[in-house]
Amino acid sequence: TGEPLVLLHGSFMTISNNWAGWIGGLSKARTVIAVEMQGHGRTPDISRDFSYESLADDIAAMLDYLGIKQADLLGYSMGGGVAMQVAIRHPEKVRKVVSVSAFFRRDGLVKEALDAFPKLTADAFTGSPIEIEYKKLSPTPNEFPNFVKRVVAIQLTPYDFGADSLKATKAPFLFIH
C-alpha cells in the first residue's frame, strides 16, 4: 500500500539482479511496481529499436493500463534515463523522479565508457549474472548475443534530453551519481 513507486532497471538487467535487495524495504510504505523493459528479463523483445523515448512511452502506457494516474519513478542507469524521459514526455504521470547513475546526454559518459561500448559483445558477459538471468528468464534465451547488440545500440546513438526539457518538468528530481 502507499503511493506507487515504479522501479526501472539498468541496461542488461532484470528485476532480480537490480532491485531484489530493495523491493522488501520499499514495499513497507509504497506500492512497488518493478518492471522489466523491452527485451529484458521476462519481457519479450519487439521489432523496434531500444530508445529512451519508446521505453518511456511503454512505462506511461503501463501506468494507464494499471489505472495509476501518477507515480514516483526510481531508475538506475538506463532506467534513470527512461525515468527522465517519462517526466519529459508524460509529465502528468510523474510525481517525483530519482535517477541513479544516469545521463541526460551521451557525452556525459566518461571517455572510457564511450570507447568501450562499440566493442562490447555477448562474450564479455559469459558466465555473468547478466547472461545467466537473461537465459533463465527470457522467452528467447538463445538470443542473448542479439540482445546485447540491441542494448549497446542505445548507447551508440547520440542523445541529449535537453536541460531545458528537464527544467520544464513539474516533478522534482533527485540525481544520484
Salt bridges, closest charged atoms under 4 A:
GLU3 OE1 - ARG95 NE 3.91
GLU36 OE2 - ARG42 NH1 2.75
ASP45 OD2 - ARG150 NE 2.56
ASP49 OD1 - ARG150 NH1 3.98
ASP57 OD1 - ARG89 NE 2.89
ASP57 OD1 - HIS90 NE2 2.75
ASP58 OD2 - ARG48 NH2 2.51
ASP64 OD1 - LYS93 NZ 2.47
ASP72 OD2 - ARG30 NH2 2.38
ASP72 OD2 - ARG95 NH2 2.86
ASP107 OD1 - ARG105 NE 2.78
ASP115 OD2 - LYS111 NZ 2.49
GLU131 OE2 - LYS135 NZ 3.24
GLU133 OE2 - LYS136 NZ 3.12
